[in-house]
Amino acid sequence: MAERGRGWARAVRGLLLDVSGVLYDSGAGGGVPIAGSVEAVRRIKASGLKLQLCTNETQATRESFVRKLRAMGFDISVAQVTAPAPAACHLLRERGLRPHLLVHDDLVPEFAEINKTNPNCVVLGDAAENFTYANLNEAFRLLIGMEKPVLISLGKGRYYKETDGLKLDVGAYMKALEYACDVQAEVVGKPAKRLFESALAELGVPPEQAIMIGDDIVNDVGGAQQCGMRALQVRTGKYR
C-alpha cells in the first residue's frame, strides 16, 4: 500500500487551491492569512508543482483580489486565479445575454464591457450588504416578468468563514430566487464542472494529475471529484 501511495503522489503535477478558508480567513481589514499558508504556497512553487487558485471569490475583481493576497505575502499573479466572474462574462457573450447584476459593488468592474441594457437575465454573486430586501425583490420582479427566466449564480455555497464568524453565502439567496420564481439557477462557480475545467486548462494538467484542496466538502471536494480529480479537505475555514 505504501508503494502504491508513493506512485500516486509521483503522478501529481499540479495543485488547485481554494482560497478563503484555505489560505486566509476574510474579514475586517481584508482578512488574515491562515498559519503556515504563505510558506505552504512558497514550498509548492519551489517544488516545481504547477499551482492555480480556483476560487468562488465574487467580492472583488481578480486584480484587486491578487493585490490583497500579495499584501498578505502570497506570491500569486492574476493569471494564477480562476474565478467565476470572468467565466460568467464569457457565458453572457456566448449566449447574447444582458444581465441585471446583483453582486458586490467591488465586482461590478468585471462586467464593464458587458451590455446591461434591457436585462434578459439576472447574475447573482456574493453581494454582502447589497443583499437587501429591495435588491432581492428587484431581481425577483425581473425574473418573474421574463417569458424564459435565466438566473446565473456565481456560486452555490451555503456559508463561509470570516474572522468574526460564519457568514451566509450566495447559495442561500440563490435558493430564495429559485423558489420564488420556480426557476433552476445556472451555477458558474464551484462546484460547476466548467470552472474546474477552466482551471485545469490554465494549469495545463489533466484531471488525473491534479489535486484540488479546499475547505468545502461539496463545492471543492465534490466538484473536483466530478471532474475526475482527487481532492483533499483541509480542517480550516468552514470545516466543522
Long-range contacts (C-beta under 8 A, 24 or more apart in sequence): 11-208, 11-209, 12-49, 12-209, 12-210, 12-211, 13-49, 13-50, 13-205, 13-209, 13-210, 14-49, 14-50, 14-51, 14-52, 14-200, 14-203, 14-204, 14-205, 14-209, 14-210, 14-211, 15-44, 15-49, 15-50, 15-51, 15-52, 15-210, 15-211, 15-212, 15-213, 16-52, 16-53, 16-54, 16-82, 16-196, 16-199, 16-200, 16-203, 16-210, 16-211, 16-212, 16-213, 16-224, 16-229, 17-41, 17-51, 17-52, 17-53, 17-54, 17-212, 17-213, 17-214, 18-53, 18-54, 18-55, 18-56, 18-190, 18-212, 18-213, 18-214, 18-215, 18-216, 18-220, 18-237, 19-53, 19-55, 19-57, 19-69, 20-55, 20-56, 20-57, 20-160, 20-161, 20-215, 20-237, 21-160, 21-161, 21-214, 21-215, 21-216, 21-234, 21-236, 21-237, 21-238, 21-239, 22-213, 22-214, 22-215, 22-234, 22-236, 22-237, 23-53, 23-69, 23-74, 24-69, 24-72, 25-161, 25-162, 25-163, 25-236, 25-237, 26-59, 26-160, 26-161, 26-162, 26-163, 27-162, 27-163, 27-164, 28-163, 28-164, 30-68, 30-71, 30-72, 31-68, 31-72, 31-162, 31-163, 32-72, 32-163, 33-72, 33-73, 33-74, 34-236, 34-237, 37-74, 38-72, 38-73, 38-74, 41-74, 41-75, 41-76, 42-75, 45-75, 50-203, 50-204, 50-205, 51-80, 51-203, 52-80, 52-81, 52-82, 52-199, 52-202, 52-203, 53-80, 53-81, 53-82, 54-82, 54-190, 54-195, 54-196, 54-199, 54-212, 55-81, 55-82, 55-83, 56-83, 56-84, 56-126, 56-154, 56-155, 56-157, 56-189, 56-190, 56-219, 57-83, 57-84, 58-83, 58-84, 58-85, 58-103, 58-104, 58-107, 58-125, 58-126, 58-154, 58-155, 58-170, 58-189, 59-104, 59-106, 59-107, 59-125, 59-126, 59-128, 60-104, 60-106, 60-107, 61-85, 61-106, 61-107, 61-109, 61-110, 62-86, 62-110, 64-106, 79-202, 80-202, 82-195, 82-198, 82-199, 82-202, 83-189, 84-125, 84-154, 84-155, 84-188, 84-189, 84-190, 84-195, 85-110, 85-111, 85-125, 85-154, 86-110, 87-188, 87-189, 87-194, 87-195, 87-198, 88-123, 88-152, 88-154, 88-188, 89-113, 89-114, 91-152, 91-186, 91-188, 92-121, 92-123, 92-152, 97-121, 97-150, 97-152, 99-123, 99-152, 100-138, 100-139, 100-142, 101-125, 102-127, 102-130, 102-131, 102-135, 102-136, 102-138, 102-139, 102-173, 103-127, 103-130, 103-154, 104-128, 104-130, 105-130, 120-146, 120-150, 121-146, 121-149, 121-150, 121-151, 121-152, 122-149, 122-150, 122-151, 122-152, 122-177, 123-152, 123-153, 123-154, 124-151, 124-152, 124-153, 124-154, 124-170, 124-173, 124-174, 124-177, 124-185, 125-153, 125-154, 125-155, 125-170, 126-154, 126-155, 126-169, 126-170, 127-170, 127-173, 131-168, 131-173, 136-173, 136-176, 136-177, 139-177, 140-177, 140-180, 140-181, 143-177, 143-181, 143-183, 144-180, 144-181, 149-181, 149-183, 150-183, 150-186, 151-177, 151-178, 151-181, 151-183, 151-184, 151-185, 151-186, 152-185, 152-186, 152-188, 153-185, 153-186, 153-187, 153-188, 153-189, 154-188, 154-189, 155-187, 155-188, 155-189, 155-190, 155-219, 156-185, 156-187, 156-189, 156-191, 156-219, 157-190, 157-216, 157-219, 159-238, 160-237, 160-238, 161-215, 161-237, 161-238, 166-238, 189-219, 190-214, 190-216, 190-219, 190-220, 190-223, 191-218, 191-219, 191-220, 191-222, 191-223, 191-226, 192-223, 193-223, 193-226, 193-227, 195-223, 196-223, 196-224, 196-226, 196-227, 196-229, 197-227, 200-227, 200-229, 215-239
